[in-house]
Amino acid sequence: MIPLIFAKSGDRVRIMRITGGRRCFYRLMQMGLRIGDVVEITQGGGRGPVILKKGNMRLVIGMGMAGKIWVMPLN
């Protein structure tokens, strides 16, 4: 498992764990991200926000929150 901030553009990953507090966890749930979801990294692996694609949704997550999301690479 790696933090989401280390995933590169084009990677497909499965969300395995969220290490942030309760507010972080519920904020991600409100955005539609849950443990077990598979997402594609549209932009990531560097500075700035991480852009995720889940189905036909695109989500933007800041680096602080992305560092609290642990993922398993699928490709």
C-alpha positions in Angstrom: 0.0 0.0 0.0 1.1 3.5 -0.7 -0.3 7.0 0.0 -2.4 8.4 -2.8 0.1 11.3 -3.3 2.6 8.8 -4.7 0.3 7.4 -7.3 1.1 8.6 -10.8 -1.2 9.9 -13.6 -3.0 7.0 -15.4 -2.7 4.6 -12.4 -5.8 2.7 -11.3 -5.9 2.2 -7.6 -8.2 0.7 -4.9 -8.8 2.7 -1.7 -7.7 0.5 1.2 -7.5 2.8 4.3 -8.1 6.3 5.4 -5.8 7.4 8.2 -7.2 10.9 8.8 -9.6 11.7 11.6 -13.4 11.4 11.6 -13.9 14.7 9.8 -11.5 13.7 7.0 -13.2 10.3 6.7 -16.7 11.8 6.6 -15.7 14.5 4.1 -14.4 11.8 1.7 -17.6 9.9 2.2 -19.6 13.0 1.3 -17.5 13.4 -1.9 -18.3 9.8 -2.8 -15.1 8.0 -2.0 -15.2 4.9 0.1 -12.9 2.1 1.2 -12.8 -0.5 -1.6 -13.6 1.9 -4.4 -11.4 1.7 -7.6 -10.4 5.1 -9.0 -8.2 6.3 -11.8 -5.6 9.0 -11.2 -6.1 11.8 -13.8 -3.4 14.1 -12.3 -1.0 13.2 -9.5 2.5 12.2 -8.6 3.8 15.7 -8.1 2.9 19.1 -6.7 -0.7 20.4 -6.6 -4.0 18.7 -6.1 -4.7 15.1 -7.1 -7.5 14.7 -9.6 -9.4 11.3 -9.5 -11.9 9.8 -11.8 -14.5 7.5 -10.4 -17.1 6.4 -13.0 -18.1 9.6 -14.7 -17.2 11.8 -11.7 -14.0 13.8 -11.4 -12.9 14.7 -7.8 -10.1 17.1 -6.8 -8.3 16.3 -3.5 -5.6 18.5 -1.9 -2.2 17.1 -1.1 -2.9 17.0 2.7 -6.0 14.9 2.4 -4.4 12.7 -0.4 -1.6 11.8 2.0 -4.2 10.3 4.4 -5.6 8.0 1.7 -3.8 4.7 1.4 -4.3 2.8 -1.9 -3.3 -0.5 -3.6 -2.1 0.0 -7.3 -4.0 -2.3 -9.7 -1.9 -2.0 -12.9 
